[in-house]
Amino acid sequence: MYSCKRYFGHVVFVILLTLSLGFLSACTASNSKESQAPSFDPETYPRVDGSTVTIPLSEALAGRLMGMTLDEVRPYILHNKTHQAYVNLIDQKTDLIFVTSPSKEELDLAASMDVTLEVIPIVSEAFVFLAHVDNPVDSLTYEEIRSIYAGEITNWSQVGGANLPIVAYQRPLNSGSQTGFLELVMKDKLPMEPPSEQIIAGMSGLIDAVAAYESSPDALGYSYYYFVVDMWGNDDVRLLKVDGVYPSPETIASKEYPVGTAYYAVIRSDEPKDSPARQVIEWLLSDEGQLLAKETGYVPLQ
């Protein structure tokens, strides 16, 4: 079973530790003025890994700092998905990762290797919920979502929809969106154990499962806003309002949408001062770096 409470405490501890180290505050101070972009080539650019959902940001950033087009830079950018990226960073096989927040297992692995991770927010994001476009329900409350995934609400009629069982899809443990689901949604509430066919390996697969119209529009799923809107659009799914608020760049930036999060740059705390990895993060947090993130479709930090 999931140990959500312990997991959430670990994540909060790591993020607070990062703040106490002063790195983020120093970079944020530089965010109020122009920051000269560091210059790299493929030999000097840090080794980068990360989540699927941060690939466009990683490519745009590397292209800008190496003076290369996206087509030219793509062979140098390889993201192995969230969990493997954390493993590679802990094992010193990469210098910098762009990811969702770490899972309990990833934090435990770092601790077992005597590694401290610096977890630094770089852009804003939202955790979103998906239904089929033919489902009449267009909004759920935060507590209704938690109750559905806890197995307490089992039929769409209980939330204003048709008399259909809710097929609530989940992702595997240690995937970026499952970690977000446990941290941001369930928190100290234990999710139900779904049938194996309702655990979808990839984010794109989950969206397509919700979109599939086999016998009825009964599916519910979740993902990250950027992935659904900018990377894997599907006209047969729609985003749901949460507590009456629709996820959009405006409501994400204003924090009006209630399930907000971020993408993070993560490095080892023993990463040398002024190393290429730290230079990349500092520039990304500058005004110019945040503008690049916005132009790539992400929501800048506020």
LOKOLNU-240985 format. One record per residue (C-alpha): residue in one letter; x, y, z. Coordinates in nm, 2 decimals, padded with zeros to 4 digits. Layout:
BEGIN
+------+--------+--------+--------+
: paba :     xx :     yy :     zz :
+------+--------+--------+--------+
:    a :      X :      Y :      Z :
...
+------+--------+--------+--------+
This chain:
BEGIN
+------+--------+--------+--------+
: paba :     xx :     yy :     zz :
+------+--------+--------+--------+
:    m :  00.00 :  00.00 :  00.00 :
:    y :  00.11 :  00.36 : -00.05 :
:    s :  00.28 :  00.55 :  00.24 :
:    c :  00.15 :  00.89 :  00.13 :
:    k :  00.20 :  01.07 :  00.45 :
:    r :  00.56 :  00.98 :  00.49 :
:    y :  00.62 :  01.05 :  00.12 :
:    f :  00.47 :  01.40 :  00.14 :
:    g :  00.68 :  01.48 :  00.44 :
:    h :  01.00 :  01.38 :  00.25 :
:    v :  00.91 :  01.60 : -00.04 :
:    v :  00.84 :  01.90 :  00.18 :
:    f :  01.17 :  01.84 :  00.37 :
:    v :  01.37 :  01.83 :  00.04 :
:    i :  01.22 :  02.15 : -00.10 :
:    l :  01.26 :  02.33 :  00.23 :
:    l :  01.62 :  02.21 :  00.24 :
:    t :  01.68 :  02.36 : -00.10 :
:    l :  01.53 :  02.69 :  00.01 :
:    s :  01.75 :  02.69 :  00.32 :
:    l :  02.06 :  02.64 :  00.11 :
:    g :  01.99 :  02.98 : -00.04 :
:    f :  02.03 :  02.88 : -00.40 :
:    l :  01.68 :  02.96 : -00.51 :
:    s :  01.68 :  03.29 : -00.34 :
:    a :  02.00 :  03.39 : -00.50 :
:    c :  01.87 :  03.30 : -00.84 :
:    t :  01.54 :  03.47 : -00.78 :
:    a :  01.72 :  03.79 : -00.70 :
:    s :  01.89 :  03.77 : -01.04 :
:    n :  01.54 :  03.71 : -01.19 :
:    s :  01.46 :  04.08 : -01.15 :
:    k :  01.72 :  04.19 : -01.40 :
:    e :  01.88 :  04.07 : -01.72 :
:    s :  02.12 :  03.79 : -01.68 :
:    q :  02.40 :  03.74 : -01.94 :
:    a :  02.35 :  03.40 : -02.09 :
:    p :  02.63 :  03.15 : -02.04 :
:    s :  02.78 :  03.01 : -02.36 :
:    f :  02.83 :  02.64 : -02.42 :
:    d :  02.91 :  02.39 : -02.69 :
:    p :  02.82 :  02.02 : -02.69 :
:    e :  03.14 :  01.94 : -02.51 :
:    t :  03.09 :  02.19 : -02.22 :
:    y :  02.71 :  02.17 : -02.18 :
:    p :  02.62 :  01.98 : -01.87 :
:    r :  02.48 :  01.63 : -01.90 :
:    v :  02.10 :  01.67 : -01.88 :
:    d :  01.83 :  01.41 : -01.82 :
:    g :  01.46 :  01.44 : -01.72 :
:    s :  01.09 :  01.37 : -01.75 :
:    t :  00.91 :  01.33 : -02.08 :
:    v :  00.71 :  01.64 : -02.01 :
:    t :  01.02 :  01.87 : -01.98 :
:    i :  01.18 :  01.76 : -02.31 :
:    p :  01.07 :  02.07 : -02.51 :
:    l :  01.20 :  02.30 : -02.23 :
:    s :  01.53 :  02.11 : -02.22 :
:    e :  01.57 :  02.13 : -02.59 :
:    a :  01.49 :  02.50 : -02.62 :
:    l :  01.72 :  02.58 : -02.33 :
:    a :  02.01 :  02.38 : -02.47 :
:    g :  01.96 :  02.53 : -02.82 :
:    r :  01.96 :  02.89 : -02.67 :
:    l :  02.28 :  02.84 : -02.47 :
:    m :  02.47 :  02.64 : -02.74 :
:    g :  02.35 :  02.87 : -03.02 :
:    m :  02.20 :  02.58 : -03.21 :
:    t :  01.86 :  02.51 : -03.37 :
:    l :  01.63 :  02.26 : -03.22 :
:    d :  01.70 :  02.00 : -03.49 :
:    e :  02.08 :  02.05 : -03.42 :
:    v :  02.05 :  02.02 : -03.05 :
:    r :  01.81 :  01.72 : -03.02 :
:    p :  02.08 :  01.45 : -03.06 :
:    y :  02.24 :  01.59 : -02.74 :
:    i :  01.92 :  01.59 : -02.53 :
:    l :  01.81 :  01.25 : -02.40 :
:    h :  01.55 :  01.22 : -02.13 :
:    n :  01.51 :  00.88 : -01.97 :
:    k :  01.18 :  00.96 : -01.79 :
:    t :  01.14 :  01.07 : -01.43 :
:    h :  01.25 :  00.78 : -01.22 :
:    q :  01.55 :  00.68 : -01.43 :
:    a :  01.66 :  01.05 : -01.44 :
:    y :  01.66 :  01.06 : -01.06 :
:    v :  01.86 :  00.73 : -01.05 :
:    n :  02.11 :  00.86 : -01.31 :
:    l :  02.16 :  01.18 : -01.11 :
:    i :  02.21 :  01.00 : -00.78 :
:    d :  02.46 :  00.76 : -00.96 :
:    q :  02.64 :  01.07 : -01.10 :
:    k :  02.57 :  00.96 : -01.46 :
:    t :  02.41 :  01.30 : -01.53 :
:    d :  02.47 :  01.65 : -01.39 :
:    l :  02.12 :  01.81 : -01.40 :
:    i :  01.77 :  01.68 : -01.44 :
:    f :  01.44 :  01.86 : -01.53 :
:    v :  01.17 :  01.66 : -01.36 :
:    t :  00.85 :  01.65 : -01.15 :
:    s :  00.90 :  01.62 : -00.77 :
:    p :  01.09 :  01.31 : -00.63 :
:    s :  00.90 :  01.01 : -00.50 :
:    k :  00.96 :  00.86 : -00.16 :
:    e :  01.15 :  00.57 : -00.32 :
:    e :  01.38 :  00.82 : -00.50 :
:    l :  01.44 :  01.01 : -00.19 :
:    d :  01.51 :  00.69 :  00.00 :
:    l :  01.76 :  00.59 : -00.27 :
:    a :  01.94 :  00.92 : -00.25 :
:    a :  01.96 :  00.89 :  00.13 :
:    s :  02.09 :  00.53 :  00.11 :
:    m :  02.37 :  00.67 : -00.12 :
:    d :  02.44 :  00.96 :  00.12 :
:    v :  02.33 :  01.20 : -00.15 :
:    t :  02.14 :  01.53 : -00.09 :
:    l :  01.92 :  01.66 : -00.37 :
:    e :  01.86 :  02.03 : -00.44 :
:    v :  01.51 :  02.06 : -00.58 :
:    i :  01.46 :  02.40 : -00.75 :
:    p :  01.13 :  02.52 : -00.90 :
:    i :  01.18 :  02.64 : -01.26 :
:    v :  00.83 :  02.69 : -01.41 :
:    s :  00.48 :  02.67 : -01.28 :
:    e :  00.25 :  02.38 : -01.37 :
:    a : -00.09 :  02.23 : -01.28 :
:    f : -00.21 :  01.88 : -01.22 :
:    v : -00.52 :  01.83 : -01.43 :
:    f : -00.80 :  01.58 : -01.46 :
:    l : -00.95 :  01.44 : -01.78 :
:    a : -01.28 :  01.30 : -01.89 :
:    h : -01.43 :  01.20 : -02.23 :
:    v : -01.58 :  01.49 : -02.42 :
:    d : -01.92 :  01.31 : -02.42 :
:    n : -01.92 :  01.30 : -02.04 :
:    p : -02.17 :  01.57 : -01.92 :
:    v : -01.97 :  01.63 : -01.60 :
:    d : -01.73 :  01.92 : -01.66 :
:    s : -01.63 :  02.00 : -01.30 :
:    l : -01.54 :  01.81 : -00.99 :
:    t : -01.45 :  01.93 : -00.64 :
:    y : -01.11 :  01.86 : -00.50 :
:    e : -01.27 :  01.64 : -00.24 :
:    e : -01.48 :  01.45 : -00.49 :
:    i : -01.17 :  01.36 : -00.69 :
:    r : -01.00 :  01.23 : -00.37 :
:    s : -01.31 :  01.03 : -00.28 :
:    i : -01.33 :  00.88 : -00.63 :
:    y : -00.97 :  00.76 : -00.61 :
:    a : -01.02 :  00.64 : -00.26 :
:    g : -01.31 :  00.42 : -00.39 :
:    e : -01.57 :  00.61 : -00.19 :
:    i : -01.75 :  00.75 : -00.50 :
:    t : -01.79 :  00.49 : -00.77 :
:    n : -02.06 :  00.61 : -01.00 :
:    w : -02.08 :  00.93 : -01.22 :
:    s : -02.44 :  00.98 : -01.10 :
:    q : -02.29 :  01.06 : -00.75 :
:    v : -02.13 :  01.37 : -00.90 :
:    g : -02.40 :  01.49 : -01.13 :
:    g : -02.34 :  01.26 : -01.43 :
:    a : -02.49 :  00.95 : -01.59 :
:    n : -02.55 :  00.63 : -01.42 :
:    l : -02.22 :  00.48 : -01.51 :
:    p : -01.94 :  00.32 : -01.30 :
:    i : -01.63 :  00.55 : -01.29 :
:    v : -01.33 :  00.39 : -01.45 :
:    a : -01.05 :  00.58 : -01.27 :
:    y : -00.71 :  00.53 : -01.44 :
:    q : -00.38 :  00.56 : -01.25 :
:    r : -00.01 :  00.56 : -01.34 :
:    p :  00.26 :  00.32 : -01.21 :
:    l :  00.45 :  00.41 : -00.89 :
:    n :  00.76 :  00.63 : -00.95 :
:    s :  00.62 :  00.77 : -01.27 :
:    g :  00.61 :  01.15 : -01.26 :
:    s :  00.24 :  01.19 : -01.27 :
:    q :  00.18 :  00.91 : -01.01 :
:    t :  00.42 :  01.09 : -00.77 :
:    g :  00.22 :  01.41 : -00.84 :
:    f : -00.11 :  01.23 : -00.78 :
:    l :  00.00 :  01.10 : -00.44 :
:    e :  00.17 :  01.43 : -00.33 :
:    l : -00.08 :  01.68 : -00.47 :
:    v : -00.41 :  01.50 : -00.46 :
:    m : -00.43 :  01.21 : -00.22 :
:    k : -00.18 :  01.34 :  00.04 :
:    d : -00.27 :  01.15 :  00.36 :
:    k : -00.57 :  00.97 :  00.20 :
:    l : -00.50 :  00.62 :  00.08 :
:    p : -00.59 :  00.55 : -00.29 :
:    m : -00.76 :  00.24 : -00.39 :
:    e : -00.57 : -00.04 : -00.56 :
:    p : -00.69 : -00.04 : -00.92 :
:    p : -00.72 : -00.34 : -01.14 :
:    s : -00.40 : -00.39 : -01.34 :
:    e : -00.57 : -00.29 : -01.67 :
:    q : -00.64 :  00.05 : -01.51 :
:    i : -00.27 :  00.12 : -01.45 :
:    i : -00.14 :  00.28 : -01.77 :
:    a :  00.24 :  00.28 : -01.83 :
:    g :  00.27 :  00.61 : -02.03 :
:    m :  00.11 :  00.95 : -02.00 :
:    s :  00.01 :  00.94 : -02.36 :
:    g : -00.15 :  00.60 : -02.31 :
:    l : -00.36 :  00.73 : -02.02 :
:    i : -00.49 :  01.01 : -02.22 :
:    d : -00.58 :  00.78 : -02.51 :
:    a : -00.75 :  00.54 : -02.27 :
:    v : -00.97 :  00.82 : -02.14 :
:    a : -01.04 :  00.92 : -02.50 :
:    a : -01.14 :  00.57 : -02.61 :
:    y : -01.52 :  00.53 : -02.65 :
:    e : -01.58 :  00.16 : -02.62 :
:    s : -01.92 :  00.13 : -02.45 :
:    s : -01.97 :  00.46 : -02.26 :
:    p : -01.78 :  00.78 : -02.16 :
:    d : -01.70 :  00.65 : -01.82 :
:    a : -01.32 :  00.71 : -01.77 :
:    l : -01.14 :  00.95 : -01.55 :
:    g : -00.76 :  01.02 : -01.57 :
:    y : -00.50 :  01.28 : -01.48 :
:    s : -00.18 :  01.43 : -01.61 :
:    y :  00.01 :  01.75 : -01.63 :
:    y : -00.13 :  02.06 : -01.81 :
:    y :  00.16 :  02.11 : -02.04 :
:    f :  00.16 :  01.74 : -02.16 :
:    v : -00.21 :  01.74 : -02.23 :
:    v : -00.23 :  02.08 : -02.40 :
:    d :  00.11 :  02.11 : -02.58 :
:    m :  00.25 :  01.76 : -02.62 :
:    w : -00.03 :  01.51 : -02.66 :
:    g : -00.36 :  01.68 : -02.75 :
:    n : -00.66 :  01.46 : -02.81 :
:    d : -00.99 :  01.60 : -02.92 :
:    d : -01.18 :  01.32 : -02.75 :
:    v : -01.08 :  01.43 : -02.40 :
:    r : -01.14 :  01.75 : -02.21 :
:    l : -00.99 :  01.90 : -01.90 :
:    l : -01.22 :  01.92 : -01.60 :
:    k : -01.27 :  02.22 : -01.37 :
:    v : -01.16 :  02.17 : -01.01 :
:    d : -01.37 :  02.35 : -00.75 :
:    g : -01.52 :  02.54 : -01.05 :
:    v : -01.18 :  02.67 : -01.18 :
:    y : -01.07 :  02.56 : -01.53 :
:    p : -00.69 :  02.51 : -01.57 :
:    s : -00.53 :  02.77 : -01.80 :
:    p : -00.20 :  02.96 : -01.81 :
:    e : -00.38 :  03.25 : -01.63 :
:    t : -00.54 :  03.05 : -01.35 :
:    i : -00.22 :  02.84 : -01.31 :
:    a :  00.00 :  03.16 : -01.29 :
:    s : -00.25 :  03.33 : -01.05 :
:    k : -00.27 :  03.01 : -00.83 :
:    e : -00.65 :  03.03 : -00.87 :
:    y : -00.65 :  02.67 : -01.00 :
:    p : -00.63 :  02.47 : -00.68 :
:    v : -00.40 :  02.19 : -00.79 :
:    g : -00.08 :  02.38 : -00.87 :
:    t :  00.27 :  02.24 : -00.88 :
:    a :  00.60 :  02.31 : -01.07 :
:    y :  00.87 :  02.15 : -01.27 :
:    y :  01.20 :  02.13 : -01.11 :
:    a :  01.57 :  02.15 : -01.18 :
:    v :  01.74 :  01.89 : -00.96 :
:    i :  02.11 :  01.87 : -00.89 :
:    r :  02.32 :  01.70 : -00.62 :
:    s :  02.42 :  01.93 : -00.34 :
:    d :  02.78 :  01.86 : -00.40 :
:    e :  02.76 :  02.01 : -00.75 :
:    p :  03.05 :  02.26 : -00.76 :
:    k :  02.97 :  02.63 : -00.72 :
:    d :  02.94 :  02.80 : -01.06 :
:    s :  02.94 :  02.47 : -01.24 :
:    p :  02.78 :  02.45 : -01.59 :
:    a :  02.47 :  02.29 : -01.43 :
:    r :  02.43 :  02.57 : -01.18 :
:    q :  02.49 :  02.83 : -01.45 :
:    v :  02.22 :  02.68 : -01.66 :
:    i :  01.97 :  02.69 : -01.37 :
:    e :  02.06 :  03.05 : -01.28 :
:    w :  02.00 :  03.17 : -01.64 :
:    l :  01.67 :  02.98 : -01.66 :
:    l :  01.55 :  03.16 : -01.35 :
:    s :  01.64 :  03.50 : -01.50 :
:    d :  01.39 :  03.72 : -01.69 :
:    e :  01.53 :  03.60 : -02.02 :
:    g :  01.52 :  03.23 : -01.92 :
:    q :  01.16 :  03.26 : -01.80 :
:    l :  01.07 :  03.43 : -02.12 :
:    l :  01.22 :  03.13 : -02.31 :
:    a :  01.01 :  02.89 : -02.10 :
:    k :  00.70 :  03.10 : -02.18 :
:    e :  00.77 :  03.10 : -02.55 :
:    t :  00.81 :  02.72 : -02.53 :
:    g :  00.46 :  02.69 : -02.38 :
:    y :  00.53 :  02.66 : -02.01 :
:    v :  00.39 :  02.89 : -01.74 :
:    p :  00.67 :  03.11 : -01.58 :
:    l :  00.72 :  03.13 : -01.21 :
:    q :  00.55 :  03.43 : -01.05 :
+------+--------+--------+--------+
